[in-house]
Amino acid sequence: MTNLVAKGQLVKVVNTQNGKSVIAEVIGNLPGNDLTKGLILKLSDNAKLPWGKNPVFSVKIMY
C-alpha cells in the first residue's frame, strides 16, 4: 500500500540493506495513521518473505 502511485500499478521495491528486491502490486492507499508515522509504503507478509523477519527496513522504490 502506498500513496505514491495508483492502485493496480506494479512497483519494484529494493531492500537497501541487502540488495534483494520484489515486484509488488499496489492494492490501495496507506491509512492516515501510517502516514503520520512517516511510512510511505507497506508490504504484505508474502511480499516481505525474501527479506526475512525484520519488519522495518530502508527501501528504494521504482515505479
N, C-alpha and C positions, 0 to 999 in steps of 0.2 A: 504494500500500500504506500502510495506517495502522492503528493500534490504537484509534483514536477511535470508529470505527463498525463495524458488522457487514459482513462480506463480501457483495457484491452491492448495497450501498447506493450511491446517487449522491451526490456531493458537488460543490459549486461551489467552485473554487479561484481566488482573485483575486490576481494579482501586484500587490503594494502599490507597486511602483516605477513601473509604467506603467498600472495600472488594467485591463489585459486579463485576461479570465477564461476558464476552461474548465469544463465539466461532465465529471467523471470517475467511473467505476465502481470501487469498492473491490474489488480482486482477492485480498486477503489481508492478513495481519498483517505488520508490519515484523519483520525478524530482530533478534535481541538485540544484535548488534554495531552496527546502525544506531541503536538506542535509546541505547546508551552514547555515541554521537557527538552526541546531542541532537536527532536528527531526529524529527519527528512525522508526516512524510508523504514518500512517494517516488512521483514521477510517471514514467510511461513516456515514452520519447522522443517518441512520437506526441502525447501529451498536452501536452508542452512545446513543440511546434512553433510555436504562435503567439507564444511569448515569446523566441525566438532561441536563441543558443548558450550563454548564461550558465547553468552547471549549478546554481548556488546563489543563491537569492533569498528575500526575505521574502514570505509569503503570508497571506491571510485565508481561512479555511476555513469554509464554511457547510454545514450538514447538518441 
